[in-house]
């Protein structure tokens, strides 16, 4: 509403109110006598000024409603996007946590398997070394007897037994 139109409408309405307040009252009633032509002219002028202002006000209200509707749609889209993003982040967090837990389980299984296999290998090597030790001891005994035989120790041993 332009300032000039607002002033004109306000002035006309105030003049009409003043005219009714100052009008001569009808005895024993709440009615009054006003000059019909003057009052109608003032109200007519106010009516002429109002439609453009009312139309402008209606356009502003429609535009406001449109802006509010767009803002609501944008807000709804932002909320939906935020919810999707949160769900995705939660899912990622759960996936990472599950993967971490699975990795720890796999590592524990691998370490246990490695320890078991190391013990098995050490046990196998120990048994092979024990077998080799027995074979080497027997070989040493054979070698020692062979050397003793070559040196005649057996004959000396037999002779020493005879003297007893």
Phi and psi in degrees as a GROMACS rama.xvg file:
@    title "Ramachandran Plot"
@    xaxis  label "Phi"
@    yaxis  label "Psi"
@TYPE xy
-70.4826  154.98  UNK-2
-61.0205  -38.1274  UNK-3
-66.0217  -45.0144  UNK-4
-64.7705  -41.7167  UNK-5
-62.2922  -44.0862  UNK-6
-61.821  -42.8311  UNK-7
-64.2176  -46.9229  UNK-8
-63.2473  -47.5255  UNK-9
-61.3764  -42.8816  UNK-10
-63.3233  -43.6514  UNK-11
-65.8901  -42.9618  UNK-12
-66.3228  -44.3383  UNK-13
-61.58  -39.872  UNK-14
-63.5422  -41.3463  UNK-15
-64.9688  -41.4368  UNK-16
-64.2198  -44.103  UNK-17
-61.3544  -42.3363  UNK-18
-60.5865  -41.3192  UNK-19
-69.968  -39.6825  UNK-20
-65.2874  -38.1834  UNK-21
-89.2542  -3.69103  UNK-22
-66.5154  150.327  UNK-23
-70.2958  129.8  UNK-24
-78.2652  150.988  UNK-25
-87.7206  126.788  UNK-26
-57.3332  140.053  UNK-27
61.1111  31.677  UNK-28
-154.644  165.86  UNK-29
-89.9052  1.26026  UNK-30
-80.5099  164.542  UNK-31
-141.428  167.758  UNK-32
-108.755  119.794  UNK-33
-124.932  158.348  UNK-34
-78.6461  112.541  UNK-35
-58.0663  -47.9524  UNK-36
-60.7798  -45.4969  UNK-37
-64.4252  -45.2244  UNK-38
-65.0524  -43.3402  UNK-39
-64.7726  -37.1755  UNK-40
-65.0032  -43.4786  UNK-41
-62.8445  -44.6179  UNK-42
-67.463  -36.6533  UNK-43
-62.8898  -44.1882  UNK-44
-63.1396  -40.2952  UNK-45
-64.5699  -40.6261  UNK-46
-64.6253  -38.8186  UNK-47
-64.6081  -39.6928  UNK-48
-74.2261  -29.262  UNK-49
-69.8211  -42.1877  UNK-50
-56.0962  -41.3446  UNK-51
-65.7039  -38.7626  UNK-52
-68.7999  -39.4886  UNK-53
-65.9969  -39.9649  UNK-54
-63.5712  -43.8264  UNK-55
-61.4184  -43.3869  UNK-56
-63.0607  -41.5289  UNK-57
-63.5543  -41.6845  UNK-58
-62.91  -40.8926  UNK-59
-64.1627  -41.9004  UNK-60
-63.4886  -42.5343  UNK-61
-63.7535  -41.9854  UNK-62
-64.7486  -40.8037  UNK-63
-61.0493  -44.977  UNK-64
-61.2022  -40.8973  UNK-65
-64.1285  -43.1411  UNK-66
-63.9531  -43.0783  UNK-67
-62.899  -41.173  UNK-68
-63.6645  -45.1011  UNK-69
-62.6919  -42.0974  UNK-70
-62.706  -40.0599  UNK-71
-64.7782  -42.4895  UNK-72
-63.3566  -44.013  UNK-73
-62.7276  -43.7001  UNK-74
-61.8133  -43.2509  UNK-75
-62.0986  -41.6232  UNK-76
-64.5777  -42.7325  UNK-77
-63.2439  -41.4955  UNK-78
-64.4753  -43.7171  UNK-79
-62.6161  -43.6926  UNK-80
-63.7868  -42.5948  UNK-81
-62.37  -41.8657  UNK-82
-63.2569  -41.7895  UNK-83
-62.1329  -44.068  UNK-84
-63.3312  -43.29  UNK-85
-62.8676  -44.2439  UNK-86
-61.3739  -41.2397  UNK-87
-64.4826  -44.2181  UNK-88
-64.9365  -40.0226  UNK-89
-63.9778  -43.037  UNK-90
-62.2308  -44.3773  UNK-91
-60.872  -42.7684  UNK-92
-62.3479  -43.1177  UNK-93
-65.851  -39.5617  UNK-94
-64.727  -44.6504  UNK-95
-63.0475  -43.754  UNK-96
-62.9148  -43.3907  UNK-97
-64.6944  -41.4204  UNK-98
-64.6616  -41.8861  UNK-99
-62.5416  -44.1333  UNK-100
-63.4175  -42.9678  UNK-101
-65.1239  -40.237  UNK-102
-62.893  -41.6873  UNK-103
-63.0899  -40.5722  UNK-104
-64.3036  -44.1755  UNK-105
-63.0023  -44.2213  UNK-106
-61.5313  -42.7324  UNK-107
-62.7217  -42.4049  UNK-108
-63.6634  -43.0323  UNK-109
-65.0634  -42.7092  UNK-110
-63.4759  -41.846  UNK-111
-64.3424  -43.2703  UNK-112
-64.3567  -42.0355  UNK-113
-63.4827  -42.5947  UNK-114
-62.4515  -44.7406  UNK-115
-60.6695  -47.8073  UNK-116
-66.199  -37.4477  UNK-117
-61.3029  -44.2887  UNK-118
-64.0546  -40.3889  UNK-119
-63.8701  -43.9106  UNK-120
-65.4386  -44.0669  UNK-121
-62.8281  -39.6613  UNK-122
-64.752  -42.2655  UNK-123
-63.6791  -46.0545  UNK-124
-63.5942  -41.6984  UNK-125
-60.481  -43.1856  UNK-126
-67.5812  -36.9545  UNK-127
-67.445  -40.1766  UNK-128
-66.7814  -37.6603  UNK-129
-63.2124  -42.3901  UNK-130
-63.0573  -43.4007  UNK-131
-64.3882  -37.1458  UNK-132
-62.9716  -43.4921  UNK-133
-62.4596  -44.1719  UNK-134
-64.0782  -43.4306  UNK-135
-64.479  -40.2341  UNK-136
-62.9404  -41.5342  UNK-137
-64.8623  -40.7632  UNK-138
-64.5853  -41.6855  UNK-139
-61.8454  -40.9159  UNK-140
-61.8904  -43.6803  UNK-141
-64.2552  -43.2346  UNK-142
-63.6087  -44.2642  UNK-143
-63.1048  -42.8247  UNK-144
-64.6133  -39.3065  UNK-145
-63.6654  -41.7112  UNK-146
-66.9529  -41.5465  UNK-147
-62.7317  -39.5007  UNK-148
-63.7461  -42.5792  UNK-149
-63.9137  -33.5038  UNK-150
-90.2762  -6.11621  UNK-151
78.776  21.7502  UNK-152
-64.2666  -33.2627  UNK-153
-68.0756  -38.3793  UNK-154
-65.9949  -38.6925  UNK-155
-65.4612  -38.4418  UNK-156
-66.3751  -42.4358  UNK-157
-64.9313  -40.7158  UNK-158
-66.7873  -37.966  UNK-159
-67.8013  -30.4056  UNK-160
-73.0858  -33.3104  UNK-161
-68.7197  -35.0379  UNK-162
-72.4681  -20.7699  UNK-163
